Amino acid sequence: MSRPTGAHRVVVGVDRSFAGMQALRRAMQLARRDGAQLDAVRAWVFAPTWLPGTLTWRWQDECDRAALVYLRGVVDAA
């Protein structure tokens, strides 16, 4: 497999499953090898009770903090 020139980012979806951890480890290897930025992402579905326009900045900050803690935990475990 040839490496594309100019690749500066490796993006990987993460979770705490076995496959998710394998994907993160491989993405870390590729990013190190290529000197690329590693972007680990996670997606989730909002509960139907959370309506647009009812979210406050405080709620959004709490979600941001929770996501960061989760991602750090997954990266540390990998």
Backbone as a printed PyTorch tensor [residue, N CA C, xyz], in Angstrom:
tensor([[[  0.8570,  -1.1680,   0.0000],
         [  0.0000,   0.0000,   0.0000],
         [  0.9020,   1.2300,   0.0000]],

        [[  0.6310,   2.1610,  -0.8710],
         [  1.4320,   3.3820,  -0.9060],
         [  0.8180,   4.4420,  -0.0080]],

        [[  1.6740,   5.2890,   0.5160],
         [  1.1990,   6.3670,   1.3840],
         [  0.9980,   7.6210,   0.5510]],

        [[ -0.1400,   8.2930,   0.7110],
         [ -0.3370,   9.5480,  -0.0060],
         [  0.5860,  10.6090,   0.5710]],

        [[  1.1310,  11.4290,  -0.3010],
         [  1.9900,  12.5070,   0.1840],
         [  1.1320,  13.6400,   0.7090]],

        [[  1.6450,  14.3410,   1.6970],
         [  0.9220,  15.4860,   2.2460],
         [ -0.1740,  15.1240,   3.2240]],

        [[ -0.2600,  13.8480,   3.6510],
         [ -1.2850,  13.4590,   4.6240],
         [ -0.8790,  13.9930,   5.9890]],

        [[ -1.7250,  14.8300,   6.5860],
         [ -1.3820,  15.4550,   7.8560],
         [ -2.3170,  15.0840,   8.9880]],

        [[ -3.3720,  14.3440,   8.7050],
         [ -4.3440,  13.9790,   9.7350],
         [ -4.7240,  12.5160,   9.6150]],

        [[ -4.9010,  11.9190,  10.7850],
         [ -5.4850,  10.5860,  10.8690],
         [ -6.7100,  10.7410,  11.7570]],

        [[ -7.8690,  10.3660,  11.2430],
         [ -9.1200,  10.4930,  11.9950],
         [ -9.6230,   9.0870,  12.3100]],

        [[ -9.9690,   8.8650,  13.5830],
         [-10.4470,   7.5480,  14.0000],
         [-11.6170,   7.7150,  14.9620]],

        [[-12.6470,   6.9200,  14.7520],
         [-13.7640,   6.8800,  15.6880],
         [-13.3970,   5.9580,  16.8390]],

        [[-13.7170,   6.3580,  18.0570],
         [-13.3050,   5.5700,  19.2170],
         [-14.4760,   5.1680,  20.0920]],

        [[-14.3120,   4.0310,  20.7330],
         [-15.1760,   3.5820,  21.8180],
         [-14.3500,   2.5870,  22.6210]],

        [[-14.9260,   2.0150,  23.6370],
         [-14.1480,   1.1200,  24.5000],
         [-14.2780,  -0.3510,  24.1060]],

        [[-14.7600,  -0.5990,  22.8930],
         [-14.8460,  -1.9820,  22.4240],
         [-13.4510,  -2.4700,  22.0170]],

        [[-13.3020,  -3.7810,  21.8840],
         [-12.0290,  -4.3560,  21.4560],
         [-11.6320,  -3.8100,  20.0860]],

        [[-12.5820,  -3.8170,  19.1540],
         [-12.2990,  -3.3170,  17.8040],
         [-11.9750,  -1.8270,  17.8240]],

        [[-12.6810,  -1.0730,  18.6620],
         [-12.4180,   0.3600,  18.7680],
         [-11.0210,   0.6420,  19.2890]],

        [[-10.5820,  -0.1540,  20.2640],
         [ -9.2370,   0.0150,  20.8120],
         [ -8.1760,  -0.3610,  19.7740]],

        [[ -8.4370,  -1.4160,  19.0070],
         [ -7.5050,  -1.7980,  17.9450],
         [ -7.3970,  -0.6870,  16.9040]],

        [[ -8.5280,  -0.1120,  16.5380],
         [ -8.5290,   0.9690,  15.5520],
         [ -7.7420,   2.1670,  16.0730]],

        [[ -7.9280,   2.5030,  17.3360],
         [ -7.2020,   3.6350,  17.9120],
         [ -5.7020,   3.3550,  17.9530]],

        [[ -5.3080,   2.1700,  18.3550],
         [ -3.8780,   1.8310,  18.3930],
         [ -3.2530,   1.9350,  17.0020]],

        [[ -3.9700,   1.4190,  16.0120],
         [ -3.4480,   1.4830,  14.6370],
         [ -3.3700,   2.9290,  14.1580]],

        [[ -4.3770,   3.7150,  14.4700],
         [ -4.3640,   5.1240,  14.0740],
         [ -3.2020,   5.8600,  14.7350]],

        [[ -2.9090,   5.5290,  15.9930],
         [ -1.7760,   6.1470,  16.6820],
         [ -0.4620,   5.7770,  15.9960]],

        [[ -0.3290,   4.5160,  15.5910],
         [  0.8770,   4.0800,  14.8790],
         [  1.0440,   4.8490,  13.5700]],

        [[ -0.0520,   4.9550,  12.8180],
         [  0.0110,   5.6580,  11.5340],
         [  0.3480,   7.1330,  11.7160]],

        [[ -0.2610,   7.7600,  12.7120],
         [  0.0020,   9.1800,  12.9560],
         [  1.4620,   9.3980,  13.3470]],

        [[  1.9860,   8.5440,  14.2040],
         [  3.4060,   8.6600,  14.5930],
         [  4.3140,   8.4560,  13.3850]],

        [[  4.0230,   7.4210,  12.6310],
         [  4.8550,   7.1000,  11.4690],
         [  4.9090,   8.2460,  10.4720]],

        [[  3.7500,   8.8580,  10.2430],
         [  3.6610,   9.8960,   9.2210],
         [  3.8280,  11.3050,   9.7720]],

        [[  3.9910,  11.4360,  11.0940],
         [  4.0840,  12.7720,  11.6840],
         [  2.7810,  13.5310,  11.5240]],

        [[  1.6800,  12.8020,  11.5760],
         [  0.3570,  13.3910,  11.3280],
         [ -0.3510,  13.7060,  12.6410]],

        [[ -1.3090,  14.5960,  12.5390],
         [ -2.1880,  14.9070,  13.6730],
         [ -3.1900,  13.7730,  13.8160]],

        [[ -3.4360,  13.3540,  15.0560],
         [ -4.4290,  12.3100,  15.3110],
         [ -5.6870,  12.9520,  15.8660]],

        [[ -6.8100,  12.7410,  15.1940],
         [ -8.1070,  13.2320,  15.6600],
         [ -8.9580,  12.0260,  16.0440]],

        [[ -9.1850,  11.8660,  17.3530],
         [-10.0460,  10.7950,  17.8500],
         [-11.4280,  11.3810,  18.0840]],

        [[-12.4410,  10.7600,  17.5080],
         [-13.8000,  11.3020,  17.5940],
         [-14.7650,  10.2580,  18.1340]],

        [[-15.8240,  10.7540,  18.7140],
         [-16.8910,   9.8890,  19.2220],
         [-18.2210,  10.5540,  18.8910]],

        [[-19.2040,   9.7620,  18.5450],
         [-20.5370,  10.2930,  18.2410],
         [-21.5490,   9.6620,  19.1800]],

        [[-22.6050,  10.3880,  19.4460],
         [-23.6920,   9.8440,  20.2480],
         [-24.9920,  10.4910,  19.7950]],

        [[-26.0980,   9.9250,  20.2150],
         [-27.4210,  10.4140,  19.8400],
         [-28.0170,  11.1470,  21.0360]],

        [[-28.5370,  12.3380,  20.7850],
         [-29.1970,  13.0940,  21.8450],
         [-30.5360,  12.4510,  22.1900]],

        [[-30.8530,  12.4410,  23.4450],
         [-32.1540,  11.9270,  23.8810],
         [-33.2590,  12.8260,  23.3340]],

        [[-34.4250,  12.2760,  23.0040],
         [-35.5010,  13.0840,  22.4220],
         [-35.9930,  14.1980,  23.3420]],

        [[-35.6920,  14.1190,  24.6260],
         [-36.1520,  15.1790,  25.5330],
         [-35.3000,  16.4340,  25.4400]],

        [[-34.1550,  16.3480,  24.7840],
         [-33.3100,  17.5180,  24.6180],
         [-33.7340,  18.2380,  23.3450]],

        [[-34.4460,  19.2890,  23.4870],
         [-34.9950,  20.0000,  22.3400],
         [-34.0850,  21.1450,  21.9200]],

        [[-34.0180,  21.4150,  20.6230],
         [-33.2330,  22.5550,  20.1680],
         [-33.7320,  23.8340,  20.8390]],

        [[-32.7970,  24.6780,  21.2040],
         [-33.1590,  25.9470,  21.8280],
         [-33.3030,  25.8710,  23.3300]],

        [[-33.3060,  24.6610,  23.8980],
         [-33.4500,  24.5430,  25.3480],
         [-32.1150,  24.2850,  26.0360]],

        [[-31.0550,  24.1400,  25.2410],
         [-29.7460,  23.8620,  25.8150],
         [-29.1010,  25.1520,  26.3020]],

        [[-28.4660,  25.0870,  27.4130],
         [-27.7650,  26.2550,  27.9400],
         [-26.2750,  26.0740,  27.7350]],

        [[-25.5330,  27.1490,  27.8330],
         [-24.0860,  27.0700,  27.6830],
         [-23.5030,  26.1480,  28.7440]],

        [[-24.0880,  26.1330,  29.9160],
         [-23.5960,  25.2930,  31.0060],
         [-23.7370,  23.8110,  30.6340]],

        [[-24.8520,  23.4350,  30.0470],
         [-25.0650,  22.0530,  29.6250],
         [-24.0550,  21.6670,  28.5550]],

        [[-23.8360,  22.5630,  27.6110],
         [-22.8840,  22.2810,  26.5390],
         [-21.4710,  22.1320,  27.0890]],

        [[-21.0980,  22.9690,  28.0500],
         [-19.7790,  22.8460,  28.6790],
         [-19.6360,  21.5070,  29.3880]],

        [[-20.6890,  21.0810,  30.0680],
         [-20.6530,  19.7920,  30.7620],
         [-20.4810,  18.6420,  29.7700]],

        [[-21.1690,  18.7150,  28.6370],
         [-21.0230,  17.6830,  27.6010],
         [-19.6020,  17.6810,  27.0420]],

        [[-19.0580,  18.8730,  26.8010],
         [-17.6870,  18.9700,  26.3000],
         [-16.7010,  18.3410,  27.2760]],

        [[-16.8580,  18.6450,  28.5540],
         [-15.9600,  18.0850,  29.5720],
         [-16.0970,  16.5600,  29.6410]],

        [[-17.3240,  16.0740,  29.6060],
         [-17.5530,  14.6260,  29.6630],
         [-16.9370,  13.9270,  28.4510]],

        [[-17.0640,  14.5220,  27.2760],
         [-16.4890,  13.9340,  26.0650],
         [-14.9670,  13.9000,  26.1540]],

        [[-14.3710,  14.9700,  26.6660],
         [-12.9180,  15.0220,  26.8040],
         [-12.4180,  13.9670,  27.7880]],

        [[-13.0980,  13.8270,  28.9070],
         [-12.7250,  12.8070,  29.8930],
         [-12.8270,  11.4140,  29.2710]],

        [[-13.8960,  11.1670,  28.5300],
         [-14.0890,   9.8650,  27.8880],
         [-12.9610,   9.5820,  26.8960]],

        [[-12.6830,  10.5530,  26.0160],
         [-11.6520,  10.3550,  25.0020],
         [-10.2800,  10.1540,  25.6390]],

        [[ -9.9690,  10.9210,  26.6760],
         [ -8.6800,  10.7380,  27.3580],
         [ -8.5770,   9.3330,  27.9460]],

        [[ -9.6700,   8.8540,  28.5210],
         [ -9.6760,   7.5050,  29.0820],
         [ -9.4210,   6.4460,  28.0330]],

        [[-10.0390,   6.6020,  26.8690],
         [ -9.8510,   5.6330,  25.7880],
         [ -8.4170,   5.6880,  25.2730]],

        [[ -7.9000,   6.8940,  25.0730],
         [ -6.5250,   7.0370,  24.5830],
         [ -5.5400,   6.4630,  25.6000]],

        [[ -5.7310,   6.7510,  26.8710],
         [ -4.8470,   6.2080,  27.9090],
         [ -4.8980,   4.6830,  27.9400]],

        [[ -6.0770,   4.1140,  27.7310],
         [ -6.2320,   2.6570,  27.7530],
         [ -5.5730,   1.9940,  26.5500]],

        [[ -5.5010,   2.7260,  25.4340],
         [ -4.9050,   2.1760,  24.2170],
         [ -3.4040,   2.1110,  24.3800]]])
